[in-house]
Amino acid sequence: MSSKPSRRALIVAASLIVAACAAAGTAAAQATVPEQAPGPAAATHHETNTDLADAFDSVTRTTAWQQTSKLKLNFPTYHTEGIAYSQDHIFLSAVQILEPTVKYPTPQDGYDRTPGKGIGHLFVMDKGGNLQKDIILGEGDMYHPGGIDFDGTNVWVPVAQYRPDSSAIIYKVDAQTLDVHKQFEVKDHFGGIVLDKQTGHLVGNTWGSRRFAEWDLQGKQLSTWENPNYFIDYQDCQYVPNARMLCGGVTNLPQTPPAGGTAATYELGGMAMIDLKSHQVTREVPFQKWSTAGHAATRNPFKMTADGGHLTMTVAPDNGDEGNGTEILTYQADVTPAH
C-alpha cells in the first residue's frame, strides 16, 4: 500500500480546510456584530424567561397579595387607561374628556352614541413619578388612548373613538427618543394592544374585549377571534413569553334588589392569561383589592412582573379627580410555580 495520499484524499482534505476557514470567518463576523436591543426583530431569540407565565399559573383566588407602595402623581392625569415601564420611564395613557358621549335613542350610521370630544395623553414620567413629557395622541374623533405595552424598544398605544364599532389609530412611540410614529389605522374600537414577540405581530382587543384581532406591522389583519370568556372586560394587557398575553380588567355587575338592583352596580376586578396560539384563556382569577376611591384595583392601568415565584403588580385605578388623585399602587405576592 502506498504511503502517499491519493488525489481524491487531497481534494477532500482541501475542501474540509476551506469549510473550516469559512465557518471560522462567519463566527468571527458574528462576534463583531453588536447585540440587538430588545424589540420585535430580536425578541424571538431572547424571550425565554417564562417566570411570569409559570408563576401566574399558580395564582388563585386566595393568593395573599400585599400592598407594598403607593406613588401619588402630582399632575393632572384625567381618566387613566394603561401603564408601561421601560428602563428609564413610566408611561401612562389617559383621556381628557371635553364633551361626554351621549347615547342615541336608536343607533345612527352604525353608532350607538355621539362621538364626544377629548384629548388623548401619553404621560412620560421618571421612575419617581415626576412628569417629564405630555405626548398628545389622536386625530378628530379618535382621542381615547387604551391599554398600552412596551416591547423592549417601543411603547404601543391604540387611540380610538370613545364608542364601540368605530375606528382607531395604532401608534408606536420610541421609549428613548419619545418620537411618535403613526403605524396604521383600523376599523373598530381597539382599547388594548400587545406585540407578540414570537411572530412580530400586533394583537388588539375591541370595546369590552369581546373580540381580538392580529395584524402585521403594516396593518394587514391576519386573524380575528371572539373572546371565549365573559368574566371581565380587559383594560390593559402585556405580552408574556412565550406567546401569551396577560390582561387586567373590570366589569360592572348589578347589585341585589335591597342594594339598589340594576340601577346600582359594583366593580369586579380580575386578571386573565391568554394563549396567543390557541386563543384560549388559560387562567382567570379575580382580584379583591380596592383603590383609595373605592375602585377595583385592576380597573384600568395594570402590569405584572415575576422573579421566580415572587410576583409584583402595579395598577393605577383612580382618575385624577377621584379620591386622592391617581396613585400607582404596587402589590406583591409569593406563589409556588407548578414547574
Secondary structure, 3 states (H helix, E strand, C coil): CCCCCCHHHHHHHHHHHHHHHHHHHHHHHHHHCCCCCCCHHHHHHHCCCCHHHHHHCCCCCCCCCEEEEEEECCCCCCEEEEEEECCCCEEEEEEEEEECCCEEEEEECCEEECCCEEEEEEEEECCCCCEEEEEEECECCEEEECCCEECCCEEEEEEEECCCCCEEEEEEEECCCCCEEEEEEEECCEEEEEEECCCCEEEEEEHHHCEEEEECCCCCEEEEEECCCCCCEEEEEEEECCCEEEEEEEEEEECCHHHCHHHCEEEEEEEEEEECCCCCEEEEEECCCECCCCCECCCCCEEEEEECCEEEEEECCCCCCCCCCCEEEEEEEECCCCC
